[in-house]
């Protein structure tokens, strides 16, 4: 049996032991995280993030099979740093940092058992797990409230252009027959976090250039804002005719699904546009001069 085969088996055994130990250590953390996915509508997409991360790794399987297994002691330091983050965050009851420590711990295990080649390949799908971790409430609220104000401001302007009487005070919209409040759930931040997670997958799995991948990823922000403004404006227009009840119940939930579907469609459109632009650029570069 060759030394390379022995090294691979040793690395697989070490990897299995460390991952098993990590699972036991993080079980309470992951249990509370799953509870947040169940109870926090803003992060109900959290269940899909580990699955997508595994799929990204699976898409790299051919490349990974060609890499040499050469564990590095540097991984041990990264692993220790991640565990220190977990301990300190646990002592301070800081849930976000506890959960985020999973990323350096996983990265350290890969680097220690498999080496730098695997570390570089797997760093992106490991870091992708950040999208499953809810932001601290203090940060979420600092982003959500300005988005509520922006959403209500733009909705006032658009509805006004429809010749519908409307008056805004902060995030409150006053119509002739009802009053609408642009609350946290209507700020668009929920759509933004979900679309960022999706656009990241599209970018990672695409054949775009690094610049195009970043463009595709960052377009999630204007797409989410645009789709949410359309939703708010349509809701306000309907409420002016049929009353405030249309802003609640089934129609409210259904419009959220429509916004999500529109967001995905726009992301696909941007991706296809980037492909066409890249193809056109390559064609022009190969034309005789």
N, C-alpha and C positions, 0 to 999 in steps of 0.2 A: 504494500500500500504506500502511495507516494506521500511526501511531506505536505504537499498542497492539499491532498484529501484529508489528512489528519488535521491540518489547520482549519479547514472548512468545518469538519465535524466538531472540533473544539469550540470554534466560534459559534456554531449553531447551538451547542449545549449551553455555553455561557449566555448567549442571547436569550434562550428559553428560560434559564434560571432567573436572570435579571428582570425579564419582562413579567414573569410570574410573581416575583417579589414586589415589583412595582405595582402590579394589579392589586395585590393584597394591601399594600401600603395606601394606595389611592382609592380604595373601595369606598370609604366614607365620603371622600371628596366627590367622587363620581356619582355617588348615590344622591347627594344634595344637589349636584349639578343637574341630574335627570329630573329631580323634583322641580327645579326652576323651569326646565323646559316644559313641564306639564302645567305649571301654574302661571308662567310669565308668557303672555301672548307675543311679546316682542322677540322672544327667542324660541318660539315653537319649532323653528327650523333646526334647532340644535341637534336633534336626533340624526339628521341627514349628514352633518358635517363629518363625523368619523367614517361613515360609509363612503362619502365622496373622497376623503383622504386615502382610504384603502384602495379605491378605484384608481386614483392617480398613481399610487404605488404599483398597482397591477399593470397599468399602462406602460410602466417603465421596466417591466420584467425582462424583456430582451436585453436591454442595456445593463441591467443589474447582473445578469448571468455572465456578462463579459468582464466584470470588474474583479480585481484581485482582492482577496480577503487578507487584510493586514491591519489588525487592531492597533489602536494608538493609546498610549497612557494619558494623552491629553483629554481623552473622553472621560477619564476618571475624575479629573478636575472639574469638567463641565457638569458631570453627574453630581458631584459633591456640592457645587454651587447651586444647582437646582434643588437639591434636598435641603440646603440651608435656607433657600427662599421659602420652601414649604414650611419649615419649622418656625421661621420668624413670622411668616404670614399667619400661621395657625396661632401663635402666641398673641398676635395683635388682632385676631379675628377678622382678617382681611381676606374675604373670600376670593376676590378676583386674583390676587397674587398667589393664593394657594393653588387655584386651578391653573393659572398660567405657568406655574412651576413645572407642570407636566411637560412642557415643550423643551426646556433645557435638560430635563431628566431623560426624556426619550432620545434627544439628540446626543446626550452623553453616552447612553447605552449603545447607540449605533456606532458612534465614533470609537468607543472603547473595544467593542467586539468585532467590528467589521472594517474600521479604518476610514481615512479621509475620503476615498473615492465614493464609498457608500454614503458617507455623511453629506457630501456635496449634492448627491443625487436625491437624497431623501429629505433634505432640509426644508424644501418648499412644501411637500405634503405634510410634514410634521408641523411646520409653522402655520399651515392652513387651519389647524385645530383651534387657533385663536378665535375664529368666527363662531365657535360653539360656546364661548364663555361670555356671559352677560357683563356688560360694562357696569362699573360701580354707579349707584343711583345718582351720586353727586355729579358725575361726568355726564350721564345720560340726560339729566334735567337741564344741565347747562347747554346742551346741544338741542334738546327737544323744544324748549321754550322759544328760542329765537326762530326755530323752524315753524312753530305755531304762529308766531307773529308774521313771518314771511308768507306763510300759506294764507292767512286771513287777509293780509294786505293785497296780495295778488288776486285772491278770489273777489275781493271788493271791486277791484279795477275791472276784472273780466265780466263779472255780473253786471256792473254798471254799464259796460259797453253793450249789454243785451237790453238796455233800457228798462232794467228791473230796479225799482227803488231799493237801495241798500245803504246802510250806515255802519261803520266799523268803529269799535272802541276796544283797543288792545286786540285780544283774540276772540272778541265777541262780535258777531255779525247780526245786525238788526234788519229784518225784512218787514214788509208791511203787515204781515199776519203771523209772524213767528220770530223767534230768536234762536240763533245757532251759535254754539261755542266750539271753537276749534281746540279740542282737548289734545292731550298727549298722544292718544291713539290715532288722531287724525293729523299729527304733525308731519307725517311722511318719514319719520326716522325709522319706524318699523320696516317699511318698504326699502329704505336705504340700506339697512344692515343686511337684509335678505338678498337684495340685488348685488351688493358688494360681494357677498359670499358666492353668488352664482357667477358674477362676472369674473371673479378670480378663477373659478373652475374653467370657464370658457377660455380665459387667457392662458392658463397653464396647459390645457390640453390642445390648444390651437397650434397651428404651424406658423403663426405670425412671427415677425421679428420682435426683439425685446421692446423696441419703442412702440410697436403696434399693440403688443400685449398690455403695456401700461396704459395706452389710450383706451383700449377696450375695458380694462379694469376701472379706470377713472370715470368713464362715461356713465357708470352706475349712478353717480351723484345727480347729474342733470336729468337723467331719465327718471329717477325716483321722484325728484321734485316736480318735474313736468307732469308725470302721471298722477301725482297726488293733487296738484292744482286742478287738473281736469276733473278729478273725482269731487273735490270740494265745490268747484263751480257748478257742476251738474247737480250736486245735492242741493245747493242753495237755490238754483233755478227751479228745481222740482218743488222744494219747500215753499217757495213763493207762490206756487199755484195750488199745491195740495196740502200744505201745512207741514209742521215740524215732524210729524210722524214718519215721513219718508226718510228722515235722517237716522232712524233707529231700526232695530230689528233686522229682518231678512235683507232688505234693500241695502242697508249699511254693510252687512257682512258680504253680500254678493258683490257690491261695488269694490270692496277690498280685493276680492278674487280677480275681478276684472283689471284692476290696477296692476296686480301681480302678473297677470297674463300679458298685458300691454308692455310691461317692463321687460319680460322675457323676449317678446317679439321684437322690441326695439334693440335689445342686446344682440339678438341674432342678426338683425338688419345691419347694425354697426359692424359686426364681425364679417359679414358677407361683403360689405362695402370696403372694408380694409383689404380683404382678399382680392377684390377686383382692382383696387388701386395698386396693390403690390404687383399683380399680374400685368397691369397696363404699364407700370414703371419698368418691369423686366423686359416687356416686349419692345418698348421704346428704346431701351438701352442696347438691344440687339439689332435694331434697325441699321442698315448701312448708311453711312454719313457721306 
